[in-house]
Amino acid sequence: MLKVANKKLKKLGFKLIEENEYRSVWKRYDEKHHFTQTLEFSAKANGNHILFSTDDELRDAKNIGCTCVGLNYEELKACARKMKELVKKWEK
């Protein structure tokens, strides 16, 4: 079921790092700007599931802050598809 969204993310250069019943983590290295972008789809008990798009290298020493990385239209469509598929899985 999750294959369509996974293919879209892979086509955009992301690699699946981890996926379980609580989250899905994807990463890619941006050659042009020299940073690693992480997408983290996270399930929340209240149903308000979230997506983070971050630059891992800009996190602070205590790993509690980060810098957001924007998404272009194609990335946003792929992430929306992935979130839709994950929500169906999480809310069973």
N, C-alpha and C positions, 0 to 999 in steps of 0.2 A: 504493500500500500504506500509506503513512504518512498518508493523508488523514483517517482516523477520529480519530486522536489529535490531529492538527492542528486539526480542527474543535472538539474538546472544549476544547483550550487557548484557541483564539480566542473561544469562547463565554464563557470565564472572564475575557476581557479581555486576554490575552497576544497580542503581535505577534511573528512570527518575524523575528529579526534576522540570523541566519546559520545555515546548515546545510551541513555537508560530511561527508567520510568519517570525521572525528575528533570532531565535536561538533555540537550543536544548541543555539542560544541564543535564548531568548524573554524579552521584557520587557513589563511593564505598569506604569502609574502608578496608585498608590492615592490617589484623591481624598480619602478620609476622613482618612488619616494622613499624606498629603503625602510619599510616598517612591516610588522606582522599585524594583520587585522584578525580579530577574533569575533565570531558571532556566537552568542550564547542564548539559546532558547531555554527559558526556565519555567517550569510549572509552579503555580502557587495554589495553595489549598483553597483560597477564596475564589478561584477561577479567573483572576486577573493575571493571566500568564504574560510574561515579558520577554523582550528581545533586547540584548545589549550588543552593540557594535563598538569595539574598543581597539585601541593600540596598546598592546601589552607592555611595550618598552617605556611607556609614559606613566605607568603605575608608580605610586609613591612607595617608600621603603616598607611601610606597614601593610602594603597591598590592600588598602581600603579605598583608594581613589583611582580614577583612570580618566583618560581623555577619550571622548566619543569620536567615532569615525562615521562620517555621513555615508549614506547609501544612494547610489544613482537609481534611475528608474528600473533597469533590468535587475539589479540586486534587490531592490524593494519588492518587485514582483516575485522573485524566487523565494525571498524570506517570507512573504505573505503566504505563498503556497505551502512552504514548510510548516509555518505556524498553524495553518488550517489543518494540515494532516496530523500534526502533533496533538492539537487540541482534541481531535476525535479520539486519538489513542489515550490521552490523559484523562478524558472525561467519561470513559467507559464505566 
